[in-house]
């Protein structure tokens, strides 16, 4: 206790998840090697979480694009 009030202990973590789509294959005639242009596009999302480890065992999550 700090100053007569209980102390709450939290641990936090963050995670980035994403998608990097790259498609390079295509059908063609035998013996012909085509070029298949592509554009790398990144899509990310973030997840933040917090967990109270001593006390009410509460959990908070936040997902952001």
PDB file with SEQRES, HELIX, SHEET and CRYST1 records, atoms N, CA, C and O in Angstrom:
SEQRES   1 A   65  UNK UNK UNK UNK UNK UNK UNK UNK UNK UNK UNK UNK UNK          
SEQRES   2 A   65  UNK UNK UNK UNK UNK UNK UNK UNK UNK UNK UNK UNK UNK          
SEQRES   3 A   65  UNK UNK UNK UNK UNK UNK UNK UNK UNK UNK UNK UNK UNK          
SEQRES   4 A   65  UNK UNK UNK UNK UNK UNK UNK UNK UNK UNK UNK UNK UNK          
SEQRES   5 A   65  UNK UNK UNK UNK UNK UNK UNK UNK UNK UNK UNK UNK UNK          
SHEET    1 AA1 3 UNK A   9  UNK A  21  0                                        
SHEET    2 AA1 3 UNK A  41  UNK A  54 -1                                        
SHEET    3 AA1 3 UNK A  59  UNK A  64 -1                                        
CRYST1    1.000    1.000    1.000  90.00  90.00  90.00 P 1           1          
ATOM      1  N   UNK A   1       0.831  -1.175   0.000  1.00  0.00           N  
ATOM      2  CA  UNK A   1       0.000   0.000   0.000  1.00  0.00           C  
ATOM      3  C   UNK A   1       0.881   1.245   0.000  1.00  0.00           C  
ATOM      4  O   UNK A   1       1.899   1.313   0.689  1.00  0.00           O  
ATOM      5  N   UNK A   2       0.467   2.199  -0.773  1.00  0.00           N  
ATOM      6  CA  UNK A   2       1.195   3.460  -0.847  1.00  0.00           C  
ATOM      7  C   UNK A   2       0.278   4.574  -0.367  1.00  0.00           C  
ATOM      8  O   UNK A   2      -0.703   4.905  -1.032  1.00  0.00           O  
ATOM      9  N   UNK A   3       0.589   5.140   0.764  1.00  0.00           N  
ATOM     10  CA  UNK A   3      -0.251   6.217   1.301  1.00  0.00           C  
ATOM     11  C   UNK A   3      -1.624   5.737   1.695  1.00  0.00           C  
ATOM     12  O   UNK A   3      -2.577   6.516   1.657  1.00  0.00           O  
ATOM     13  N   UNK A   4      -1.758   4.488   2.069  1.00  0.00           N  
ATOM     14  CA  UNK A   4      -3.055   3.946   2.477  1.00  0.00           C  
ATOM     15  C   UNK A   4      -3.907   3.450   1.328  1.00  0.00           C  
ATOM     16  O   UNK A   4      -5.012   2.961   1.562  1.00  0.00           O  
ATOM     17  N   UNK A   5      -3.428   3.559   0.067  1.00  0.00           N  
ATOM     18  CA  UNK A   5      -4.184   3.088  -1.095  1.00  0.00           C  
ATOM     19  C   UNK A   5      -3.491   1.864  -1.688  1.00  0.00           C  
ATOM     20  O   UNK A   5      -2.261   1.801  -1.708  1.00  0.00           O  
ATOM     21  N   UNK A   6      -4.260   0.898  -2.168  1.00  0.00           N  
ATOM     22  CA  UNK A   6      -3.631  -0.282  -2.780  1.00  0.00           C  
ATOM     23  C   UNK A   6      -2.930   0.089  -4.086  1.00  0.00           C  
ATOM     24  O   UNK A   6      -3.370   0.984  -4.807  1.00  0.00           O  
ATOM     25  N   UNK A   7      -1.850  -0.601  -4.374  1.00  0.00           N  
ATOM     26  CA  UNK A   7      -1.079  -0.384  -5.589  1.00  0.00           C  
ATOM     27  C   UNK A   7      -1.529  -1.401  -6.628  1.00  0.00           C  
ATOM     28  O   UNK A   7      -1.616  -2.594  -6.339  1.00  0.00           O  
ATOM     29  N   UNK A   8      -1.815  -0.929  -7.836  1.00  0.00           N  
ATOM     30  CA  UNK A   8      -2.232  -1.819  -8.922  1.00  0.00           C  
ATOM     31  C   UNK A   8      -1.045  -2.016  -9.856  1.00  0.00           C  
ATOM     32  O   UNK A   8      -0.443  -1.042 -10.308  1.00  0.00           O  
ATOM     33  N   UNK A   9      -0.705  -3.271 -10.150  1.00  0.00           N  
ATOM     34  CA  UNK A   9       0.436  -3.597 -11.008  1.00  0.00           C  
ATOM     35  C   UNK A   9      -0.092  -4.070 -12.358  1.00  0.00           C  
ATOM     36  O   UNK A   9      -0.870  -5.021 -12.433  1.00  0.00           O  
ATOM     37  N   UNK A  10       0.342  -3.392 -13.429  1.00  0.00           N  
ATOM     38  CA  UNK A  10      -0.084  -3.722 -14.780  1.00  0.00           C  
ATOM     39  C   UNK A  10       1.143  -4.068 -15.626  1.00  0.00           C  
ATOM     40  O   UNK A  10       2.214  -3.492 -15.433  1.00  0.00           O  
ATOM     41  N   UNK A  11       0.990  -4.993 -16.551  1.00  0.00           N  
ATOM     42  CA  UNK A  11       2.003  -5.271 -17.558  1.00  0.00           C  
ATOM     43  C   UNK A  11       1.368  -4.976 -18.911  1.00  0.00           C  
ATOM     44  O   UNK A  11       0.182  -5.233 -19.118  1.00  0.00           O  
ATOM     45  N   UNK A  12       2.170  -4.432 -19.837  1.00  0.00           N  
ATOM     46  CA  UNK A  12       1.630  -4.071 -21.142  1.00  0.00           C  
ATOM     47  C   UNK A  12       2.452  -4.712 -22.255  1.00  0.00           C  
ATOM     48  O   UNK A  12       3.597  -5.117 -22.055  1.00  0.00           O  
ATOM     49  N   UNK A  13       1.836  -4.793 -23.430  1.00  0.00           N  
ATOM     50  CA  UNK A  13       2.495  -5.340 -24.601  1.00  0.00           C  
ATOM     51  C   UNK A  13       1.855  -4.714 -25.830  1.00  0.00           C  
ATOM     52  O   UNK A  13       0.700  -4.290 -25.796  1.00  0.00           O  
ATOM     53  N   UNK A  14       2.616  -4.660 -26.913  1.00  0.00           N  
ATOM     54  CA  UNK A  14       2.069  -4.186 -28.180  1.00  0.00           C  
ATOM     55  C   UNK A  14       2.497  -5.153 -29.269  1.00  0.00           C  
ATOM     56  O   UNK A  14       3.540  -5.801 -29.173  1.00  0.00           O  
ATOM     57  N   UNK A  15       1.679  -5.237 -30.300  1.00  0.00           N  
ATOM     58  CA  UNK A  15       1.937  -6.179 -31.382  1.00  0.00           C  
ATOM     59  C   UNK A  15       1.529  -5.534 -32.698  1.00  0.00           C  
ATOM     60  O   UNK A  15       0.444  -4.962 -32.800  1.00  0.00           O  
ATOM     61  N   UNK A  16       2.390  -5.623 -33.706  1.00  0.00           N  
ATOM     62  CA  UNK A  16       2.064  -5.138 -35.040  1.00  0.00           C  
ATOM     63  C   UNK A  16       1.849  -6.352 -35.923  1.00  0.00           C  
ATOM     64  O   UNK A  16       2.699  -7.241 -35.984  1.00  0.00           O  
ATOM     65  N   UNK A  17       0.729  -6.391 -36.598  1.00  0.00           N  
ATOM     66  CA  UNK A  17       0.462  -7.474 -37.524  1.00  0.00           C  
ATOM     67  C   UNK A  17       0.151  -6.858 -38.884  1.00  0.00           C  
ATOM     68  O   UNK A  17      -0.334  -5.729 -38.965  1.00  0.00           O  
ATOM     69  N   UNK A  18       0.428  -7.590 -39.935  1.00  0.00           N  
ATOM     70  CA  UNK A  18       0.213  -6.996 -41.243  1.00  0.00           C  
ATOM     71  C   UNK A  18       0.186  -8.002 -42.365  1.00  0.00           C  
ATOM     72  O   UNK A  18       0.324  -9.209 -42.167  1.00  0.00           O  
ATOM     73  N   UNK A  19       0.003  -7.458 -43.550  1.00  0.00           N  
ATOM     74  CA  UNK A  19      -0.117  -8.262 -44.758  1.00  0.00           C  
ATOM     75  C   UNK A  19       0.773  -7.656 -45.828  1.00  0.00           C  
ATOM     76  O   UNK A  19       0.693  -6.458 -46.098  1.00  0.00           O  
ATOM     77  N   UNK A  20       1.619  -8.472 -46.437  1.00  0.00           N  
ATOM     78  CA  UNK A  20       2.453  -8.042 -47.551  1.00  0.00           C  
ATOM     79  C   UNK A  20       2.133  -8.983 -48.719  1.00  0.00           C  
ATOM     80  O   UNK A  20       2.794 -10.009 -48.881  1.00  0.00           O  
ATOM     81  N   UNK A  21       1.124  -8.643 -49.536  1.00  0.00           N  
ATOM     82  CA  UNK A  21       0.753  -9.539 -50.627  1.00  0.00           C  
ATOM     83  C   UNK A  21       1.679  -9.375 -51.824  1.00  0.00           C  
ATOM     84  O   UNK A  21       1.870  -8.266 -52.322  1.00  0.00           O  
ATOM     85  N   UNK A  22       2.249 -10.473 -52.279  1.00  0.00           N  
ATOM     86  CA  UNK A  22       3.075 -10.478 -53.484  1.00  0.00           C  
ATOM     87  C   UNK A  22       2.667 -11.710 -54.292  1.00  0.00           C  
ATOM     88  O   UNK A  22       2.869 -12.844 -53.858  1.00  0.00           O  
ATOM     89  N   UNK A  23       2.095 -11.473 -55.462  1.00  0.00           N  
ATOM     90  CA  UNK A  23       1.696 -12.563 -56.350  1.00  0.00           C  
ATOM     91  C   UNK A  23       2.528 -12.422 -57.621  1.00  0.00           C  
ATOM     92  O   UNK A  23       2.443 -11.401 -58.304  1.00  0.00           O  
ATOM     93  N   UNK A  24       3.320 -13.420 -57.940  1.00  0.00           N  
ATOM     94  CA  UNK A  24       4.231 -13.312 -59.080  1.00  0.00           C  
ATOM     95  C   UNK A  24       4.018 -14.372 -60.147  1.00  0.00           C  
ATOM     96  O   UNK A  24       4.683 -14.318 -61.182  1.00  0.00           O  
ATOM     97  N   UNK A  25       3.142 -15.312 -59.951  1.00  0.00           N  
ATOM     98  CA  UNK A  25       2.960 -16.390 -60.911  1.00  0.00           C  
ATOM     99  C   UNK A  25       1.769 -16.098 -61.823  1.00  0.00           C  
ATOM    100  O   UNK A  25       0.783 -15.493 -61.402  1.00  0.00           O  
ATOM    101  N   UNK A  26       1.877 -16.536 -63.070  1.00  0.00           N  
ATOM    102  CA  UNK A  26       0.756 -16.417 -63.995  1.00  0.00           C  
ATOM    103  C   UNK A  26       0.884 -17.518 -65.057  1.00  0.00           C  
ATOM    104  O   UNK A  26       1.972 -18.037 -65.307  1.00  0.00           O  
ATOM    105  N   UNK A  27      -0.244 -17.858 -65.670  1.00  0.00           N  
ATOM    106  CA  UNK A  27      -0.262 -18.879 -66.709  1.00  0.00           C  
ATOM    107  C   UNK A  27       0.161 -18.264 -68.036  1.00  0.00           C  
ATOM    108  O   UNK A  27      -0.134 -17.102 -68.315  1.00  0.00           O  
ATOM    109  N   UNK A  28       0.849 -19.049 -68.846  1.00  0.00           N  
ATOM    110  CA  UNK A  28       1.275 -18.578 -70.168  1.00  0.00           C  
ATOM    111  C   UNK A  28       1.513 -19.789 -71.074  1.00  0.00           C  
ATOM    112  O   UNK A  28       1.412 -20.934 -70.634  1.00  0.00           O  
ATOM    113  N   UNK A  29       1.825 -19.524 -72.330  1.00  0.00           N  
ATOM    114  CA  UNK A  29       2.143 -20.597 -73.258  1.00  0.00           C  
ATOM    115  C   UNK A  29       3.496 -21.194 -72.913  1.00  0.00           C  
ATOM    116  O   UNK A  29       4.356 -20.519 -72.348  1.00  0.00           O  
ATOM    117  N   UNK A  30       3.681 -22.464 -73.256  1.00  0.00           N  
ATOM    118  CA  UNK A  30       4.929 -23.145 -72.977  1.00  0.00           C  
ATOM    119  C   UNK A  30       6.073 -22.484 -73.752  1.00  0.00           C  
ATOM    120  O   UNK A  30       5.943 -22.209 -74.945  1.00  0.00           O  
ATOM    121  N   UNK A  31       7.195 -22.230 -73.064  1.00  0.00           N  
ATOM    122  CA  UNK A  31       8.348 -21.626 -73.686  1.00  0.00           C  
ATOM    123  C   UNK A  31       8.342 -20.098 -73.668  1.00  0.00           C  
ATOM    124  O   UNK A  31       9.318 -19.481 -74.095  1.00  0.00           O  
ATOM    125  N   UNK A  32       7.284 -19.484 -73.191  1.00  0.00           N  
ATOM    126  CA  UNK A  32       7.186 -18.028 -73.140  1.00  0.00           C  
ATOM    127  C   UNK A  32       7.253 -17.591 -71.680  1.00  0.00           C  
ATOM    128  O   UNK A  32       6.486 -18.081 -70.850  1.00  0.00           O  
ATOM    129  N   UNK A  33       8.160 -16.677 -71.362  1.00  0.00           N  
ATOM    130  CA  UNK A  33       8.325 -16.215 -69.976  1.00  0.00           C  
ATOM    131  C   UNK A  33       7.829 -14.772 -69.866  1.00  0.00           C  
ATOM    132  O   UNK A  33       8.563 -13.837 -70.184  1.00  0.00           O  
ATOM    133  N   UNK A  34       6.596 -14.593 -69.419  1.00  0.00           N  
ATOM    134  CA  UNK A  34       6.045 -13.240 -69.332  1.00  0.00           C  
ATOM    135  C   UNK A  34       6.565 -12.502 -68.099  1.00  0.00           C  
ATOM    136  O   UNK A  34       7.072 -13.115 -67.160  1.00  0.00           O  
ATOM    137  N   UNK A  35       6.434 -11.209 -68.120  1.00  0.00           N  
ATOM    138  CA  UNK A  35       6.712 -10.426 -66.920  1.00  0.00           C  
ATOM    139  C   UNK A  35       5.373 -10.170 -66.243  1.00  0.00           C  
ATOM    140  O   UNK A  35       4.376  -9.867 -66.899  1.00  0.00           O  
ATOM    141  N   UNK A  36       5.369 -10.294 -64.942  1.00  0.00           N  
ATOM    142  CA  UNK A  36       4.152 -10.068 -64.161  1.00  0.00           C  
ATOM    143  C   UNK A  36       4.431  -8.954 -63.166  1.00  0.00           C  
ATOM    144  O   UNK A  36       4.845  -9.224 -62.039  1.00  0.00           O  
ATOM    145  N   UNK A  37       4.208  -7.692 -63.566  1.00  0.00           N  
ATOM    146  CA  UNK A  37       4.487  -6.587 -62.653  1.00  0.00           C  
ATOM    147  C   UNK A  37       3.553  -6.631 -61.441  1.00  0.00           C  
ATOM    148  O   UNK A  37       2.411  -7.082 -61.533  1.00  0.00           O  
ATOM    149  N   UNK A  38       4.050  -6.168 -60.343  1.00  0.00           N  
ATOM    150  CA  UNK A  38       3.253  -6.126 -59.119  1.00  0.00           C  
ATOM    151  C   UNK A  38       3.687  -4.922 -58.307  1.00  0.00           C  
ATOM    152  O   UNK A  38       4.760  -4.356 -58.517  1.00  0.00           O  
ATOM    153  N   UNK A  39       2.843  -4.553 -57.393  1.00  0.00           N  
ATOM    154  CA  UNK A  39       3.145  -3.446 -56.498  1.00  0.00           C  
ATOM    155  C   UNK A  39       3.031  -3.964 -55.075  1.00  0.00           C  
ATOM    156  O   UNK A  39       1.999  -4.508 -54.683  1.00  0.00           O  
ATOM    157  N   UNK A  40       4.086  -3.795 -54.312  1.00  0.00           N  
ATOM    158  CA  UNK A  40       4.050  -4.224 -52.920  1.00  0.00           C  
ATOM    159  C   UNK A  40       3.223  -3.216 -52.129  1.00  0.00           C  
ATOM    160  O   UNK A  40       3.499  -2.017 -52.147  1.00  0.00           O  
ATOM    161  N   UNK A  41       2.230  -3.709 -51.454  1.00  0.00           N  
ATOM    162  CA  UNK A  41       1.324  -2.859 -50.681  1.00  0.00           C  
ATOM    163  C   UNK A  41       1.327  -3.365 -49.245  1.00  0.00           C  
ATOM    164  O   UNK A  41       1.135  -4.556 -48.998  1.00  0.00           O  
ATOM    165  N   UNK A  42       1.541  -2.469 -48.314  1.00  0.00           N  
ATOM    166  CA  UNK A  42       1.604  -2.846 -46.913  1.00  0.00           C  
ATOM    167  C   UNK A  42       0.329  -2.414 -46.206  1.00  0.00           C  
ATOM    168  O   UNK A  42      -0.143  -1.291 -46.387  1.00  0.00           O  
ATOM    169  N   UNK A  43      -0.215  -3.298 -45.411  1.00  0.00           N  
ATOM    170  CA  UNK A  43      -1.369  -2.983 -44.576  1.00  0.00           C  
ATOM    171  C   UNK A  43      -1.030  -3.446 -43.168  1.00  0.00           C  
ATOM    172  O   UNK A  43      -0.782  -4.631 -42.943  1.00  0.00           O  
ATOM    173  N   UNK A  44      -1.019  -2.522 -42.225  1.00  0.00           N  
ATOM    174  CA  UNK A  44      -0.631  -2.841 -40.862  1.00  0.00           C  
ATOM    175  C   UNK A  44      -1.764  -2.558 -39.890  1.00  0.00           C  
ATOM    176  O   UNK A  44      -2.625  -1.713 -40.135  1.00  0.00           O  
ATOM    177  N   UNK A  45      -1.740  -3.269 -38.811  1.00  0.00           N  
ATOM    178  CA  UNK A  45      -2.644  -3.012 -37.700  1.00  0.00           C  
ATOM    179  C   UNK A  45      -1.850  -3.156 -36.418  1.00  0.00           C  
ATOM    180  O   UNK A  45      -0.816  -3.824 -36.397  1.00  0.00           O  
ATOM    181  N   UNK A  46      -2.315  -2.548 -35.369  1.00  0.00           N  
ATOM    182  CA  UNK A  46      -1.629  -2.586 -34.083  1.00  0.00           C  
ATOM    183  C   UNK A  46      -2.592  -3.046 -33.004  1.00  0.00           C  
ATOM    184  O   UNK A  46      -3.771  -2.691 -33.018  1.00  0.00           O  
ATOM    185  N   UNK A  47      -2.088  -3.832 -32.077  1.00  0.00           N  
ATOM    186  CA  UNK A  47      -2.887  -4.268 -30.935  1.00  0.00           C  
ATOM    187  C   UNK A  47      -2.084  -3.972 -29.674  1.00  0.00           C  
ATOM    188  O   UNK A  47      -0.929  -4.376 -29.539  1.00  0.00           O  
ATOM    189  N   UNK A  48      -2.716  -3.269 -28.771  1.00  0.00           N  
ATOM    190  CA  UNK A  48      -2.117  -2.954 -27.481  1.00  0.00           C  
ATOM    191  C   UNK A  48      -2.924  -3.672 -26.408  1.00  0.00           C  
ATOM    192  O   UNK A  48      -4.152  -3.719 -26.468  1.00  0.00           O  
ATOM    193  N   UNK A  49      -2.231  -4.223 -25.438  1.00  0.00           N  
ATOM    194  CA  UNK A  49      -2.934  -4.929 -24.365  1.00  0.00           C  
ATOM    195  C   UNK A  49      -2.274  -4.613 -23.028  1.00  0.00           C  
ATOM    196  O   UNK A  49      -1.078  -4.330 -22.949  1.00  0.00           O  
ATOM    197  N   UNK A  50      -3.085  -4.671 -21.994  1.00  0.00           N  
ATOM    198  CA  UNK A  50      -2.599  -4.462 -20.628  1.00  0.00           C  
ATOM    199  C   UNK A  50      -3.323  -5.445 -19.723  1.00  0.00           C  
ATOM    200  O   UNK A  50      -4.519  -5.686 -19.885  1.00  0.00           O  
ATOM    201  N   UNK A  51      -2.603  -6.005 -18.780  1.00  0.00           N  
ATOM    202  CA  UNK A  51      -3.153  -7.003 -17.873  1.00  0.00           C  
ATOM    203  C   UNK A  51      -2.741  -6.656 -16.454  1.00  0.00           C  
ATOM    204  O   UNK A  51      -1.564  -6.436 -16.166  1.00  0.00           O  
ATOM    205  N   UNK A  52      -3.726  -6.612 -15.581  1.00  0.00           N  
ATOM    206  CA  UNK A  52      -3.435  -6.372 -14.167  1.00  0.00           C  
ATOM    207  C   UNK A  52      -3.072  -7.704 -13.536  1.00  0.00           C  
ATOM    208  O   UNK A  52      -3.884  -8.629 -13.533  1.00  0.00           O  
ATOM    209  N   UNK A  53      -1.861  -7.815 -13.002  1.00  0.00           N  
ATOM    210  CA  UNK A  53      -1.369  -9.105 -12.533  1.00  0.00           C  
ATOM    211  C   UNK A  53      -1.583  -9.323 -11.037  1.00  0.00           C  
ATOM    212  O   UNK A  53      -1.421 -10.441 -10.548  1.00  0.00           O  
ATOM    213  N   UNK A  54      -1.939  -8.290 -10.319  1.00  0.00           N  
ATOM    214  CA  UNK A  54      -2.157  -8.448  -8.888  1.00  0.00           C  
ATOM    215  C   UNK A  54      -3.370  -7.616  -8.500  1.00  0.00           C  
ATOM    216  O   UNK A  54      -3.324  -6.386  -8.532  1.00  0.00           O  
ATOM    217  N   UNK A  55      -4.421  -8.270  -8.145  1.00  0.00           N  
ATOM    218  CA  UNK A  55      -5.632  -7.530  -7.772  1.00  0.00           C  
ATOM    219  C   UNK A  55      -6.841  -8.133  -8.450  1.00  0.00           C  
ATOM    220  O   UNK A  55      -7.157  -9.306  -8.251  1.00  0.00           O  
ATOM    221  N   UNK A  56      -7.522  -7.323  -9.256  1.00  0.00           N  
ATOM    222  CA  UNK A  56      -8.769  -7.754  -9.889  1.00  0.00           C  
ATOM    223  C   UNK A  56      -8.544  -8.579 -11.157  1.00  0.00           C  
ATOM    224  O   UNK A  56      -9.506  -9.080 -11.739  1.00  0.00           O  
ATOM    225  N   UNK A  57      -7.305  -8.727 -11.590  1.00  0.00           N  
ATOM    226  CA  UNK A  57      -6.964  -9.464 -12.817  1.00  0.00           C  
ATOM    227  C   UNK A  57      -7.737  -8.917 -14.014  1.00  0.00           C  
ATOM    228  O   UNK A  57      -8.284  -9.683 -14.808  1.00  0.00           O  
ATOM    229  N   UNK A  58      -7.782  -7.617 -14.141  1.00  0.00           N  
ATOM    230  CA  UNK A  58      -8.472  -6.964 -15.249  1.00  0.00           C  
ATOM    231  C   UNK A  58      -7.591  -6.994 -16.495  1.00  0.00           C  
ATOM    232  O   UNK A  58      -6.369  -7.105 -16.400  1.00  0.00           O  
ATOM    233  N   UNK A  59      -8.221  -6.894 -17.659  1.00  0.00           N  
ATOM    234  CA  UNK A  59      -7.494  -6.863 -18.928  1.00  0.00           C  
ATOM    235  C   UNK A  59      -8.119  -5.793 -19.824  1.00  0.00           C  
ATOM    236  O   UNK A  59      -9.336  -5.616 -19.850  1.00  0.00           O  
ATOM    237  N   UNK A  60      -7.257  -5.085 -20.558  1.00  0.00           N  
ATOM    238  CA  UNK A  60      -7.695  -4.055 -21.502  1.00  0.00           C  
ATOM    239  C   UNK A  60      -7.014  -4.316 -22.832  1.00  0.00           C  
ATOM    240  O   UNK A  60      -5.825  -4.628 -22.873  1.00  0.00           O  
ATOM    241  N   UNK A  61      -7.768  -4.188 -23.929  1.00  0.00           N  
ATOM    242  CA  UNK A  61      -7.229  -4.385 -25.278  1.00  0.00           C  
ATOM    243  C   UNK A  61      -7.641  -3.220 -26.160  1.00  0.00           C  
ATOM    244  O   UNK A  61      -8.749  -2.698 -26.036  1.00  0.00           O  
ATOM    245  N   UNK A  62      -6.747  -2.814 -27.050  1.00  0.00           N  
ATOM    246  CA  UNK A  62      -7.024  -1.730 -27.985  1.00  0.00           C  
ATOM    247  C   UNK A  62      -6.481  -2.149 -29.348  1.00  0.00           C  
ATOM    248  O   UNK A  62      -5.296  -2.455 -29.475  1.00  0.00           O  
ATOM    249  N   UNK A  63      -7.345  -2.165 -30.371  1.00  0.00           N  
ATOM    250  CA  UNK A  63      -6.936  -2.527 -31.727  1.00  0.00           C  
ATOM    251  C   UNK A  63      -7.058  -1.296 -32.612  1.00  0.00           C  
ATOM    252  O   UNK A  63      -8.112  -0.661 -32.662  1.00  0.00           O  
ATOM    253  N   UNK A  64      -5.969  -0.957 -33.316  1.00  0.00           N  
ATOM    254  CA  UNK A  64      -5.954   0.217 -34.177  1.00  0.00           C  
ATOM    255  C   UNK A  64      -5.554  -0.175 -35.589  1.00  0.00           C  
ATOM    256  O   UNK A  64      -4.707  -1.050 -35.773  1.00  0.00           O  
ATOM    257  N   UNK A  65      -6.150   0.460 -36.587  1.00  0.00           N  
ATOM    258  CA  UNK A  65      -5.775   0.149 -37.971  1.00  0.00           C  
ATOM    259  C   UNK A  65      -4.426   0.765 -38.324  1.00  0.00           C  
ATOM    260  O   UNK A  65      -3.951   0.607 -39.449  1.00  0.00           O  
TER     261      UNK A  65                                                      
END                                                                             
